[in-house]
Amino acid sequence: MIYAALGDSITFGENASSFANAYPQLTVSTLNSSSDKATCYVMARPGWTSDDLLDSVIWRGASVIRHADVVSIWIGGVDLANAALISLRNQQPLAAKQIAANYRRNLGAIVSQIKKGCHARIICCTQYNPFPNSPLAVESVDKLNRITKELVQSLDVSIAPAHTWFEGKQANLIYGYRNGKIEDALSGSLPIHPNDKGHQVIAMGMAPYLIPRK
């Protein structure tokens, strides 16, 4: 089985202790320890928004996606994070409607582009909230996840509820976690990525979605 993992810094493995400890590779290792043999290809970069991933899928994704049996998409966190930081720094309301419309359009286009290029099963991942103690983050992440769920139903693809895997456990699963507030991101490094334990939790959650259907 060929697994293509598409996304941003989380899928890339930012703040994992090594590439082998990022969730795509851990997921494949989990499958390979059973009777299923899998190979993983990662198309992800730190800082990628849904616009960036769409561009990559269109212009460079064919070779990665063409032969894939399963494709996972984990994107949107940077869209939200960038907008939230701009909102905080400028003391202006979050442009929620604009973010939502852009994310919906891009995710739909990413899925459509993948379907054009192959017959892979597609899994869309929801976003966990790295700032559970900020009402703005709770509201924004919930809205993004609602959009993902609604779109997934209309496009006939699967959804992996990654937000439930992290709920209430962020302090143990996120690298550099401090107070769980957006303001934490203004004082240096972004405490938003999974640590090694977080990547292990994602891999355990993701593996069942990759198992070939009988």
KOLMARNU-954282 format. One line per 3 residues: number of its first residue (from 1); their letters; for each residue x, y, z negated of N, C-alpha, C. Coordinates in steps of 0.02 Angstrom, whole numbers, always signed. Each point is the difference from the previous one (the first is absolute). Layout:
<nodes>
NUM = A = X,Y,Z,X,Y,Z,X,Y,Z  ...
</nodes>
This chain:
<nodes>
1 = MIY = +41,-59,+0,-41,+59,+0,+43,+62,+0  -17,+50,+40,+36,+63,+3,-43,+54,-33  +28,+33,-49,-34,+52,-38,+33,+67,+13
4 = AAL = -39,+48,+22,+25,+68,+11,-30,+46,-53  +44,+30,-40,-21,+45,-54,+11,+72,+22  -54,+38,+6,+4,+70,+23,-15,+47,-58
7 = GDS = +36,+55,-5,-16,+45,-55,+50,+56,-9  +5,+22,-63,+44,+56,-17,+55,-24,-48  +18,+41,-48,+56,-17,-45,-14,-60,-44
10 = ITF = -64,-13,-16,-16,-58,-41,+16,-64,+37  -21,-3,+63,+13,-59,+42,+74,-5,+17  +32,+57,+8,+72,+2,+15,+41,-29,-58
13 = GEN = -26,+9,-61,+34,-27,-59,+37,+52,-41  -20,+64,+8,+31,+54,-39,-4,-16,-75  +57,+5,-33,+8,-12,-72,-3,-73,-21
16 = ASS = -8,-46,+47,+13,-70,-16,+76,-9,-6  +22,-47,-41,+71,-7,-11,+38,-25,+61  -36,-31,+47,+30,-22,+63,-56,-11,+51
19 = FAN = +19,-4,+63,-49,-13,+53,-37,-65,-13  +37,-49,-26,-30,-66,-12,-54,+3,-55  +3,+52,-41,-49,+6,-55,-59,+46,+18
22 = AYP = -4,+23,+61,-58,+38,+23,-56,-50,+16  -62,+24,-7,-56,-47,+4,-6,-39,+66  +17,+29,+59,-7,-41,+61,+43,-63,-3
25 = QLT = +63,+8,-21,+44,-58,-4,-20,-47,-56  -22,+27,-56,-24,-43,-55,-61,-40,+20  -45,+32,+38,-60,-35,+23,+18,-59,+45
28 = VST = +47,+12,+45,+22,-54,+45,+35,-55,-40  +40,+19,-49,+33,-49,-42,-50,-44,-38  -55,+33,-23,-53,-37,-34,-31,-51,+47
31 = LNS = -13,+20,+62,-29,-46,+49,+48,-56,+18  +63,+18,+7,+50,-50,+19,+14,-51,-54  -18,+17,-62,+9,-48,-54,-54,-53,+0
34 = SSD = -54,+14,+38,-52,-51,+9,+10,-32,+68  -53,-26,+30,+7,-35,+64,-1,+48,+59  -16,+64,-12,-5,+48,+54,+69,+32,+13
37 = KAT = +20,+3,+63,+64,+31,+18,-15,+66,+34  +31,+53,-26,-15,+67,+24,+63,+40,+12  -4,+47,+47,+52,+48,+15,-29,+69,-5
40 = CYV = +38,+47,-27,-27,+67,-11,+38,+52,+42  -38,+46,+30,+27,+59,+32,-31,+62,-32  +42,+48,-18,-24,+60,-34,+6,+61,+46
43 = MAR = -55,+36,+7,+1,+64,+36,-25,+53,-49  +46,+30,-36,-18,+47,-52,+60,+45,-15  -14,+62,-20,+53,+46,-18,-23,+44,-58
46 = PGW = +45,+18,-45,-17,+47,-53,-25,+66,+31  -53,+27,-28,-26,+64,+23,-50,-4,+57  -12,-60,+26,-47,-5,+55,-71,+14,-22
49 = TSD = -33,+45,+36,-71,+11,-8,-38,-45,+48  -66,+3,-1,-39,-40,+48,+13,+24,+71  +16,+64,+9,+18,+26,+67,+64,-34,+24
52 = DLL = +50,-5,-44,+64,-30,+19,-8,-74,+17  -39,-36,-40,-8,-71,+14,-37,-11,+66  -50,+41,+13,-36,-5,+64,+48,+12,+58
55 = DSV = +42,+51,-4,+49,+13,+53,+46,-60,+9  +22,-29,-55,+46,-57,+4,-34,-61,+32  -62,-12,-20,-38,-56,+29,-8,+9,+75
58 = IWR = -14,+61,+21,-12,+14,+71,+65,-6,+40  +54,+30,-25,+60,+6,+40,+53,-54,-13  +0,-30,-59,+52,-49,-15,-26,-66,-29
61 = GAS = -66,-5,-7,-28,-56,-36,-10,-64,+39  +2,+4,+66,-17,-58,+41,+43,-60,-15  +65,+10,-6,+46,-56,-11,-10,-32,-68
64 = VIR = -21,+40,-49,-11,-27,-68,-67,-35,-4  -50,+29,+32,-69,-22,-10,-21,-55,+49  +29,-1,+60,-24,-43,+54,-8,-73,-21
67 = HAD = +48,-27,-36,+0,-71,-16,-24,-14,-72  -24,+51,-34,-19,-8,-70,-65,-40,-7  -2,-41,-51,-61,-36,-18,-41,+39,-51
70 = VVS = +35,+38,-42,-33,+42,-51,+35,+67,-2  -39,+53,-4,+27,+68,-7,-32,+33,-61  +41,+26,-45,-27,+39,-55,+15,+74,+10
73 = IWI = -47,+42,-21,+7,+73,+6,-7,+30,-69  +52,+35,-22,-3,+33,-65,+24,+72,+11  -46,+46,+7,+18,+68,+19,-51,+48,-32
76 = GGV = +20,+63,-5,-46,+51,-25,+23,+34,-64  +43,-34,-37,+23,+28,-63,+39,+65,+9  +41,+3,+53,+39,+60,+12,-45,+57,+23
79 = DLA = -51,-17,+39,-49,+51,+20,-28,+36,-62  -20,-41,-49,-28,+28,-62,+52,+36,-41  +58,-31,-9,+52,+29,-42,+23,+68,+25
82 = NAA = +11,+5,+65,+22,+63,+29,-52,+55,-12  -63,-16,+12,-54,+49,-8,-8,+20,-73  +7,-49,-45,-8,+15,-72,+56,+45,-25
85 = LIS = +61,-12,+23,+57,+41,-22,-6,+72,+26  -23,+5,+63,-11,+67,+29,-53,+37,-40  -54,-37,-17,-54,+29,-38,+24,+25,-68
88 = LRN = +41,-40,-33,+26,+19,-66,+47,+61,+4  +45,-3,+48,+50,+54,+5,-32,+66,+18  -52,-2,+43,-31,+61,+23,-62,+19,-40
91 = QQP = -16,-43,-49,-60,+12,-42,-62,+10,+43  -7,-44,+49,-58,+1,+46,-36,-66,-3  -65,-1,+17,-37,-63,+1,+29,-50,+50
94 = LAA = -6,-63,-15,+22,-53,+45,-44,-1,+62  +31,-3,+58,-38,-2,+63,-26,-70,+12  -47,-22,-43,-22,-69,+0,-34,-22,+65
97 = KQI = -43,+43,+26,-37,-19,+61,+48,-9,+59  +48,+44,+5,+48,-4,+55,+43,-63,-6  +22,-15,-61,+41,-60,-11,-41,-62,+17
100 = AAN = -62,-2,-24,-43,-59,+11,-13,-11,+75  -15,+54,+35,-15,-6,+72,+61,-24,+39  +58,+27,-17,+61,-18,+35,+19,-73,-15
103 = YRR = -6,-20,-63,+16,-69,-18,-47,-50,+33  -66,+16,+0,-49,-44,+32,+16,-9,+74  +14,+56,+33,+15,-2,+72,+63,-42,+13
106 = NLG = +52,+13,-39,+64,-35,+12,-5,-74,-15  -31,-19,-56,-5,-71,-17,-41,-37,+53  -54,+30,+22,-39,-31,+53,+40,-10,+63
109 = AIV = +41,+50,+18,+41,-4,+60,+55,-52,-8  +29,-6,-59,+52,-50,-13,-28,-70,+10  -59,-12,-30,-32,-66,+7,-16,-15,+73
112 = SQI = -28,+49,+35,-18,-9,+71,+61,-15,+42  +55,+35,-14,+62,-11,+37,+27,-70,-12  -3,-23,-62,+24,-68,-15,-43,-52,+37
115 = KKG = -65,+11,-1,-45,-48,+33,+12,-2,+76  +21,+55,+28,+15,+1,+72,+61,-44,+16  +48,-1,-47,+63,-33,+14,+6,-72,-21
118 = CHA = -46,-24,-44,+6,-69,-22,-66,-24,-31  -1,-63,-19,-60,-30,-30,+10,-14,-74  +45,+37,-31,+17,-12,-70,-59,+16,-46
121 = RII = -2,-35,-57,-45,+20,-53,+28,+64,-31  -43,+47,-16,+22,+65,-26,-25,+9,-72  +45,+21,-43,-16,+12,-70,+15,+73,-16
124 = CCT = -49,+37,-24,+12,+69,-23,+3,+0,-76  +50,+34,-26,+9,+3,-73,-27,+65,-28  -32,-5,-58,-20,+61,-34,+60,+30,-37
127 = QYN = -8,+60,-26,+54,+35,-35,-9,-6,-75  +54,-16,-35,-3,+5,-73,+13,+74,-19  -19,+18,-60,+8,+69,-23,+60,+6,-47
130 = PFP = +55,+32,+21,+58,+7,-44,-9,+53,-53  -54,+39,+6,-14,+55,-47,-69,-9,-31  -11,-53,-38,-67,-15,-26,-25,+50,-51
133 = NSP = +45,+43,-25,-21,+48,-51,-13,+70,+29  -4,+4,+66,-18,+62,+34,-67,-9,+35  -51,+37,-21,-66,-6,+33,+3,+11,+75
136 = LAV = +42,+46,+22,+6,+13,+72,+24,-62,+37  +49,-35,-29,+27,-60,+31,-53,-56,+0  -35,-7,-56,-52,-52,-4,-53,+10,+54
139 = ESV = -23,+62,+6,-52,+15,+50,+25,-9,+71  +61,+22,+13,+28,-3,+68,+14,-71,+22  +30,-40,-45,+16,-69,+17,-64,-40,+9
142 = DKL = -49,+11,-43,-64,-34,+7,-32,+15,+68  +3,+63,+21,-30,+19,+64,+37,-33,+58  +67,-1,-4,+39,-32,+53,-17,-74,+4
145 = NRI = -8,-32,-57,-17,-72,+0,-70,-13,+26  -46,+46,-14,-68,-8,+27,+1,+4,+76  +39,+46,+26,+6,+6,+73,+29,-64,+30
148 = TKE = +52,-26,-33,+31,-62,+24,-50,-57,+1  -38,-7,-53,-50,-54,-5,-54,+7,+53  -25,+61,+10,-52,+12,+50,+25,-15,+70
151 = LVQ = +62,+22,+14,+28,-11,+66,+12,-74,+13  +25,-34,-50,+15,-71,+6,-63,-39,+17  -56,+17,-31,-63,-35,+14,-22,+11,+72
154 = SLD = +11,+60,+26,-22,+15,+68,+47,-29,+52  +62,-13,-18,+50,-25,+48,+12,-75,-5  -34,-33,-45,+7,-72,-8,+71,-22,-15
157 = VSI = +31,+32,-51,+65,-21,-24,-5,-12,-75  +51,-32,-28,-2,-16,-72,+27,+58,-41  -16,+0,-64,+26,+51,-45,+33,-34,-60
160 = APA = +59,+25,-17,+36,-24,-60,-6,+55,-53  -33,-14,-56,-14,+52,-50,+60,+13,-45  +53,+29,+27,+61,+11,-38,-12,+44,-61
163 = HTW = -49,+44,+4,-13,+44,-57,-20,-40,-63  -33,-56,+10,-21,-40,-58,+59,-37,-31  +51,-13,+40,+59,-36,-26,+40,+45,-48
166 = FEG = -6,+66,+9,+39,+47,-40,-41,+35,-55  -65,-5,+5,-44,+38,-45,+16,-15,-73  +14,+52,-39,+15,-7,-70,+70,-26,-15
169 = KQA = +39,-15,+52,+67,-28,-10,+55,+43,+31  -19,+61,+20,+47,+42,+37,+66,+11,-37  -3,+9,-66,+60,+15,-38,+52,-56,+5
172 = NLI = -23,-61,+9,+45,-58,+5,+21,-16,+71  -37,+25,+49,+10,-21,+69,+29,+53,+46  +5,+62,-25,+23,+56,+42,+69,+23,-24
175 = YGY = +45,+7,+47,+69,+21,-15,+0,+73,-23  +30,+13,-58,+7,+68,-25,-64,+29,-28  -49,-42,-15,-64,+25,-26,+12,+40,-64
178 = RNG = -35,+58,-4,+8,+42,-60,-67,+10,-35  -38,+50,+22,-63,+17,-34,-62,-18,+41  +11,-24,+61,-58,-17,+42,-38,+60,+24
181 = KIE = +35,+57,+6,-32,+62,+23,+36,+25,+62  -37,+33,+44,+29,+26,+62,+58,+46,-14  -4,+37,-56,+54,+46,-17,+67,-35,-8
184 = DAL = +0,-65,-15,+62,-38,-5,+40,+4,+65  -35,+7,+56,+32,+0,+65,+34,+67,+16  -13,+50,-40,+30,+66,+12,+68,+7,-33
187 = SGS = +19,-48,-41,+62,+7,-39,+54,-49,+22  +7,-7,+66,+53,-43,+25,-26,-57,+42  +23,-61,-14,-19,-58,+41,-75,-16,-8
190 = LPI = -27,-29,+52,-71,-17,+1,-11,-67,-35  -35,-2,-57,-14,-63,-33,-62,-34,+29  +7,-24,+62,-58,-27,+35,+10,-70,+27
193 = HPN = +62,-23,+4,+14,-64,+33,-1,-58,-49  -15,-59,+23,+3,-59,-44,+73,-14,-21  +8,-22,-62,+64,-28,-19,+1,-74,+21
196 = DKG = +51,-37,-18,+3,-70,+21,-61,-39,-24  -21,+13,-60,-59,-36,-26,-62,+19,+40  -4,+64,+19,-57,+22,+40,-1,-34,+68
199 = HQV = +58,-7,+31,+4,-35,+64,-20,-74,-8  +18,-30,-55,-19,-69,-13,-76,-7,-6  -31,+49,-34,-73,-1,-7,-33,+7,+68
202 = IAM = +26,+45,+42,-28,+9,+68,+7,-65,+40  +59,-31,-3,+11,-61,+38,-48,-56,-22  -11,-6,-64,-47,-51,-25,-71,+15,+24
205 = GMA = -18,+64,+3,-66,+19,+24,-7,-8,+75  +54,+14,+36,-3,+0,+73,+3,-71,+30  +37,-44,-32,+12,-67,+30,-63,-36,+21
208 = PYL = -53,-2,-42,-60,-36,+21,-31,+27,+65  +10,+64,+14,-29,+29,+61,+39,-21,+63  +61,-23,-10,+41,-19,+57,-6,-74,+17
211 = IPR = -26,-40,-45,-6,-72,+12,-44,-12,+61  +25,-37,+49,-40,-13,+60,-68,-30,-15  -49,+24,+36,-67,-27,-9,-4,-69,+32
214 = K = -34,-43,-35,-7,-69,+27,-55,-3,+53
</nodes>
